[in-house]
Amino acid sequence: MSTIVIDPITRIEGHLKIEAVVDNGVVKETKSTGTLFRGIELILQGRDPRDAPRITQRICGVCPTSHATASTLAMDRAFGIAEKIPRNGRILRNLILGSNFIQSHILHFYHLAALDYVDVTAAAEYDGSDPSMQSAKRFLERGELEPFVPRYEGDYRLSPELNRVATSHYLQAFAARRKAHELLSVFGGKMPHSVGIVPGGAAQIPTVDTITAFLWRLNDLRGFIDNVYLADVKAIAGCYSDYTEIGAGCGQLLAYGGFPAQSGQFLESGTTSTDLSSTPLDPAQITESVRHSWYVASEDPLHPAVGRTEPNLDKEGAYSWLKSPRYNGQVHEVGPLARMAVNYARGNEVIKPLVDSALSELNAPPSALFSVMGRHLARALECKAVADAMADWVLKLSPGEPVYAPYEIPGEGSGAGLTEAPRGALGHWVKLSSGKIGHYQCVVPTTWNASPKDSQGTPGPIEQAITGTRIRDEQNPFEIVRIVRSFDPCLACAVHLIRPRGKTIGRFRVT
Amino acid sequence: MQRCEEIPVIWLQASTCSGCSVSVLNSVNPAISSLLLDEVLPGKHINLRFQATVMAGAGEPVLEVLKAAEKELDGQYVLVVEGCIPTADNGKFGTIGEIPIVERVASLGKAAQAVIALGTCASFGGIFSAQPNPSGGKGVGELFNAKEIDTPLVNVPGCPPHPDWFVGTVATILLAGLAGLDLDEYRRPKSFYGKLIHENCPRRACFDEGKFAKHLSDEGCLYELGCKGTITHADCSLRRWNNGTNWVIGSGAPCNGCVEPDFPDLVSPFYEKIPEEVLFAVEEEATQ
């Protein structure tokens, strides 16, 4: 029996530690621990509610737009203006959010995940004419190889030629994700931390030239997604085919859905499981347990709108700052795989054919989706689906027409904003008190995925995905980091507010 | 072939959202791939030894990189700190490799040749040190003062900072050392933070004519909608963001003063006109 401790887990957003107890080469138990606390929900208390979309974006520099969206949707409801958002405003919000889905998914596959599969040192033998690969070759010849070493050694399976192709795409993808931020800023102002999504609608009136500027930046990216990103995911899935079985996870999946259309949402909400049956979402079934988190548990679990956050650093059996969100008392995975599976199960007319065609190309059954490679494939397919839809949406903007509905801030009110971040289901809950923020609560994707055990002792999705995995080389535990990164964790989002030992700072109630 | 000098850089993420890292990935000239692979200036290559968002390794092997830097590269490497430093309860609220971030920043800061505090959190505390500052967050300068660490420090604030501000600061350090930087009283390079947004704002004419926007998306100066461009020192209005595509005021939203030492508390509510007492305090400071 031995314990593998990986701290820090790099190439994710935020600070995460994974401990895996290994017996005879197989993981018997896994502990996922969030190692940083910041306290943004407490910082929001008493502030002007219009500031929340700007402040909560700072929860995460990779997916700030999703926090702006959730926070703005919550404010629209709390201000009583959810039905008054002009059509242009709704479309602009979707375009800004969608641009960051593209950015985040490309960043994740190439810059956060690919180095677990691609051996960039193959560029040393490059003899072609691509300037960036010649740069890589000169870099390798100089011999100071950071940040590409140290790394785990051994299990790099691509052919030298495929490694060189993937390395050149790794470098190209830096430019692609940067262009996705440029796309976002056409209507979002700047990125990270955009300013275009505001309670009441959007801030910038579209014109014919901004619409055109947006469309052609988008088309450039669609070319990259179709011809480079999707092809690379399929190629890597082919060379690492055992990873269509490794890291299956908890088998129950949840999506809030996102991108509001005239009616309903482009990505639909619901839950599903490995049998791909579909159940509608009931937000009242969301609870959070703190049994294994450093918080006092008097009643456990609780709905986030009545959640308590009272720290207890000495608590026996606790091992994380993350709470354990559960749906209907059951552990659920969130993220692109959950969204694609839920929409597949619901027979969504865009998603179902896309998934079917990719599975048939890979000659894989739908069960292969529930795996490390399944998550990468789902993310790439979603990237394509969202980018293609955006090309329709942008042409539905009415140049020069209103984007914003003025409003008065009421003294009292409450609202929930449920949407999707690139990493999964994201919810913000707000309650106003005398026109200020009285209570604010975020339940974010990685809290679901990286959560510790709940009140029934059931481990979280990442813990379940790792436990039972055979580790081929404990000195180079590729399996663990590949599983963790397939979830695209964002720990910056995941940690609740706490305060020094023994003092209560959060005890809030929403009715 | 001319020998290439390798400049070791250690980039530590403290209490951050990683937005500063992501913003630097948006650098255009040089592109981030060139920053990593090429000689950023002839004969000088940035040897990025530790950067948790991009580095290949994880766990114990990368912690060894930090240990080795302190021992073997004393006085040679540049330390970049992103995020504020959680200091409450002996720094228990943030750890890397089971050691408090506050200890890592102090020991790595002491042995560095220079420190770049990247972003408003690392420079001044920023968003995660906002009232009531639940984690006891501090900027690097405040921490260095408390611990009597005298390593040369430059602040490159912004939430996030523009990639050009970071790259330009690094290039100056590589060419001429920290002495090559002309810093203001908050240790910000004057070349980027020397002028007010207001001085070069395209909506300045509206301000001068008293033509003010009443609601977001209206034409006119955004001053009455809470724009902090009159008290914010940065060159966004000229440089613009994301490859010059747009910027905050360009998209119809008020500037929220994110490069200033008191962001976000003194410059919020973001959508309310600057209170007179704040304006007077800033003007008084400027005339001193």
Boltz contact constraints between the chains, C-beta under 6 A:
constraints:
  - contact:
      token1: [A, 6]
      token2: [B, 58]
      max_distance: 6.0
  - contact:
      token1: [A, 6]
      token2: [B, 59]
      max_distance: 6.0
  - contact:
      token1: [A, 7]
      token2: [B, 97]
      max_distance: 6.0
  - contact:
      token1: [A, 8]
      token2: [B, 52]
      max_distance: 6.0
  - contact:
      token1: [A, 8]
      token2: [B, 96]
      max_distance: 6.0
  - contact:
      token1: [A, 9]
      token2: [B, 58]
      max_distance: 6.0
  - contact:
      token1: [A, 10]
      token2: [B, 52]
      max_distance: 6.0
  - contact:
      token1: [A, 10]
      token2: [B, 55]
      max_distance: 6.0
  - contact:
      token1: [A, 10]
      token2: [B, 58]
      max_distance: 6.0
  - contact:
      token1: [A, 13]
      token2: [B, 18]
      max_distance: 6.0
  - contact:
      token1: [A, 35]
      token2: [B, 95]
      max_distance: 6.0
  - contact:
      token1: [A, 36]
      token2: [B, 94]
      max_distance: 6.0
  - contact:
      token1: [A, 37]
      token2: [B, 93]
      max_distance: 6.0
  - contact:
      token1: [A, 37]
      token2: [B, 135]
      max_distance: 6.0
  - contact:
      token1: [A, 38]
      token2: [B, 15]
      max_distance: 6.0
  - contact:
      token1: [A, 38]
      token2: [B, 128]
      max_distance: 6.0
  - contact:
      token1: [A, 38]
      token2: [B, 135]
      max_distance: 6.0
  - contact:
      token1: [A, 39]
      token2: [B, 134]
      max_distance: 6.0
  - contact:
      token1: [A, 39]
      token2: [B, 135]
      max_distance: 6.0
  - contact:
      token1: [A, 42]
      token2: [B, 134]
      max_distance: 6.0
  - contact:
      token1: [A, 43]
      token2: [B, 130]
      max_distance: 6.0
  - contact:
      token1: [A, 48]
      token2: [B, 269]
      max_distance: 6.0
  - contact:
      token1: [A, 50]
      token2: [B, 271]
      max_distance: 6.0
  - contact:
      token1: [A, 51]
      token2: [B, 268]
      max_distance: 6.0
  - contact:
      token1: [A, 51]
      token2: [B, 269]
      max_distance: 6.0
  - contact:
      token1: [A, 51]
      token2: [B, 270]
      max_distance: 6.0
  - contact:
      token1: [A, 54]
      token2: [B, 270]
      max_distance: 6.0
  - contact:
      token1: [A, 58]
      token2: [B, 17]
      max_distance: 6.0
  - contact:
      token1: [A, 58]
      token2: [B, 127]
      max_distance: 6.0
  - contact:
      token1: [A, 60]
      token2: [B, 17]
      max_distance: 6.0
  - contact:
      token1: [A, 61]
      token2: [B, 17]
      max_distance: 6.0
  - contact:
      token1: [A, 61]
      token2: [B, 18]
      max_distance: 6.0
  - contact:
      token1: [A, 61]
      token2: [B, 19]
      max_distance: 6.0
  - contact:
      token1: [A, 61]
      token2: [B, 22]
      max_distance: 6.0
  - contact:
      token1: [A, 62]
      token2: [B, 18]
      max_distance: 6.0
  - contact:
      token1: [A, 62]
      token2: [B, 22]
      max_distance: 6.0
  - contact:
      token1: [A, 115]
      token2: [B, 56]
      max_distance: 6.0
  - contact:
      token1: [A, 132]
      token2: [B, 33]
      max_distance: 6.0
  - contact:
      token1: [A, 135]
      token2: [B, 37]
      max_distance: 6.0
  - contact:
      token1: [A, 135]
      token2: [B, 38]
      max_distance: 6.0
  - contact:
      token1: [A, 136]
      token2: [B, 37]
      max_distance: 6.0
  - contact:
      token1: [A, 139]
      token2: [B, 37]
      max_distance: 6.0
  - contact:
      token1: [A, 142]
      token2: [B, 4]
      max_distance: 6.0
  - contact:
      token1: [A, 144]
      token2: [B, 6]
      max_distance: 6.0
  - contact:
      token1: [A, 144]
      token2: [B, 47]
      max_distance: 6.0
  - contact:
      token1: [A, 146]
      token2: [B, 47]
      max_distance: 6.0
  - contact:
      token1: [A, 146]
      token2: [B, 48]
      max_distance: 6.0
  - contact:
      token1: [A, 146]
      token2: [B, 49]
      max_distance: 6.0
  - contact:
      token1: [A, 147]
      token2: [B, 48]
      max_distance: 6.0
  - contact:
      token1: [A, 147]
      token2: [B, 51]
      max_distance: 6.0
  - contact:
      token1: [A, 147]
      token2: [B, 54]
      max_distance: 6.0
  - contact:
      token1: [A, 147]
      token2: [B, 55]
      max_distance: 6.0
  - contact:
      token1: [A, 148]
      token2: [B, 56]
      max_distance: 6.0
  - contact:
      token1: [A, 150]
      token2: [B, 57]
      max_distance: 6.0
  - contact:
      token1: [A, 150]
      token2: [B, 61]
      max_distance: 6.0
  - contact:
      token1: [A, 151]
      token2: [B, 56]
      max_distance: 6.0
  - contact:
      token1: [A, 151]
      token2: [B, 57]
      max_distance: 6.0
  - contact:
      token1: [A, 171]
      token2: [B, 33]
      max_distance: 6.0
  - contact:
      token1: [A, 174]
      token2: [B, 32]
      max_distance: 6.0
  - contact:
      token1: [A, 174]
      token2: [B, 33]
      max_distance: 6.0
  - contact:
      token1: [A, 178]
      token2: [B, 26]
      max_distance: 6.0
  - contact:
      token1: [A, 181]
      token2: [B, 26]
      max_distance: 6.0
  - contact:
      token1: [A, 181]
      token2: [B, 242]
      max_distance: 6.0
  - contact:
      token1: [A, 182]
      token2: [B, 242]
      max_distance: 6.0
  - contact:
      token1: [A, 182]
      token2: [B, 243]
      max_distance: 6.0
  - contact:
      token1: [A, 182]
      token2: [B, 245]
      max_distance: 6.0
  - contact:
      token1: [A, 185]
      token2: [B, 241]
      max_distance: 6.0
  - contact:
      token1: [A, 185]
      token2: [B, 242]
      max_distance: 6.0
  - contact:
      token1: [A, 185]
      token2: [B, 245]
      max_distance: 6.0
  - contact:
      token1: [A, 185]
      token2: [B, 246]
      max_distance: 6.0
  - contact:
      token1: [A, 189]
      token2: [B, 246]
      max_distance: 6.0
  - contact:
      token1: [A, 189]
      token2: [B, 248]
      max_distance: 6.0
  - contact:
      token1: [A, 189]
      token2: [B, 251]
      max_distance: 6.0
  - contact:
      token1: [A, 189]
      token2: [B, 253]
      max_distance: 6.0
  - contact:
      token1: [A, 190]
      token2: [B, 241]
      max_distance: 6.0
  - contact:
      token1: [A, 190]
      token2: [B, 247]
      max_distance: 6.0
  - contact:
      token1: [A, 190]
      token2: [B, 248]
      max_distance: 6.0
  - contact:
      token1: [A, 191]
      token2: [B, 242]
      max_distance: 6.0
  - contact:
      token1: [A, 192]
      token2: [B, 19]
      max_distance: 6.0
  - contact:
      token1: [A, 192]
      token2: [B, 22]
      max_distance: 6.0
  - contact:
      token1: [A, 192]
      token2: [B, 23]
      max_distance: 6.0
  - contact:
      token1: [A, 192]
      token2: [B, 160]
      max_distance: 6.0
  - contact:
      token1: [A, 195]
      token2: [B, 248]
      max_distance: 6.0
  - contact:
      token1: [A, 195]
      token2: [B, 251]
      max_distance: 6.0
  - contact:
      token1: [A, 195]
      token2: [B, 253]
      max_distance: 6.0
  - contact:
      token1: [A, 196]
      token2: [B, 251]
      max_distance: 6.0
  - contact:
      token1: [A, 198]
      token2: [B, 216]
      max_distance: 6.0
  - contact:
      token1: [A, 203]
      token2: [B, 216]
      max_distance: 6.0
  - contact:
      token1: [A, 203]
      token2: [B, 217]
      max_distance: 6.0
  - contact:
      token1: [A, 203]
      token2: [B, 251]
      max_distance: 6.0
  - contact:
      token1: [A, 203]
      token2: [B, 252]
      max_distance: 6.0
  - contact:
      token1: [A, 203]
      token2: [B, 253]
      max_distance: 6.0
  - contact:
      token1: [A, 204]
      token2: [B, 251]
      max_distance: 6.0
  - contact:
      token1: [A, 204]
      token2: [B, 252]
      max_distance: 6.0
  - contact:
      token1: [A, 205]
      token2: [B, 217]
      max_distance: 6.0
  - contact:
      token1: [A, 403]
      token2: [B, 217]
      max_distance: 6.0
  - contact:
      token1: [A, 404]
      token2: [B, 216]
      max_distance: 6.0
  - contact:
      token1: [A, 404]
      token2: [B, 217]
      max_distance: 6.0
  - contact:
      token1: [A, 406]
      token2: [B, 215]
      max_distance: 6.0
  - contact:
      token1: [A, 481]
      token2: [B, 58]
      max_distance: 6.0
  - contact:
      token1: [A, 492]
      token2: [B, 17]
      max_distance: 6.0
  - contact:
      token1: [A, 499]
      token2: [B, 134]
      max_distance: 6.0
  - contact:
      token1: [A, 500]
      token2: [B, 88]
      max_distance: 6.0
  - contact:
      token1: [A, 500]
      token2: [B, 89]
      max_distance: 6.0
